[in-house]
Amino acid sequence: ALYIKPYDKLYGPTYTVLDILQKVFYSSNAAREAFVDMCESKYVQQVTFDSYLYKKVQGNNPIEDIKLLFQTFGSLMRGAAIATPDKTYSNPVESQKRL
């Protein structure tokens, strides 16, 4: 348990960002379309590369971060407009096993 606190202090923010990205961009077809659109940005690619390289979340350009925020909202709206709706998924047998 002693090793977890220093690890979480170093890498916790990275995993928080990844968790948020997963929750936002893997929730529907529209969100996945928005993620693909967002990943075309040179800034996103650079921040991603630097974050992996330095093992901590990068992005020290507030102007570009704000641009990215607006681009992300635009991408989410565009994705919602063009993506095919998700099919409903129901698996009552598996659901009953989990109760």
N, C-alpha and C positions, 0 to 999 in steps of 0.2 A: 504494500500500500504506500510505502514511502516514495516509490518511483513514480507513482501516478501524478502527484501534485506538480512536480517540476515538468513532467511531460505535458500535462494539461495547461500549465502556464505558458509553455512554449508553443504548443500546437493547437490549443483549444480554439483560438479565433479562426484558424484555418478550417477546422472541422465545423465550426458554427456557420461559416460562409458556405461551405459545401452542402451542409444540411439545408440551409435556406434555399440555395439554388435548386436542390433536388425537390424540395416541397413546392416551389413556385413553378419550375419548368418541367417537371415530370408528372404533372397532375392531369394533363389533357393533351389531345392532339394540337389544339391551338397553342398551348404553352410550349410544346416541343417545337412547333414551327417558329415561335418567337425566339426560342433558344438558338436555333439554327441561324436565324436572322441576326441575332446579337453577336454570335461567334464570328461573323464575317468582319467585324470591326478590328482594325489593326491594333487599337488600344486594348481591347479585350484580349487579343492574342498575346500582346506584350506583357500585360499584367499576369496572365495565366502562366506564361513562360517564366517570368521573374519569380512568381509565387512558388512554382515548383523548384526552380533553381535555388532560391534562398530559404525554402522551407517555411515561409511565413507569408501571409497575405500582403501583397504589394498594392500599389495604386496611390502614389503620393502626389497626384495631380488633381486637386479639387475641381478645377474647371472641367477636365476630362471626365471626372467622376459624375459631375452634374449632367454633362452632355449624355453620358452613358445612362443615367437614370431616366432622362426624357426619351432616349432612344429605346430603352427597355419598355417603357410604357407604350410607346408607339408600336413596338414590335408585338407586344401582347395584344393590343387592339387589332393590329393587322392580322395576327395569327387567329384571333377569334373570328375575324371576318372571312378568312379564306380556308381555314382548316375544315376538314370533314368532321362532323360531330362524333364523339366517342360512342361506341356501341355499348349498350347496357350489358353488364356482366352479372350473372347470378349463378352461384354454385351453392345451393342450399345444403347439399350433403357435406361439403367441406365446412360450411359455416356451423353446422350442427356439431361437428367433431371438435370445434374450437371452444364450444361453450362448456 
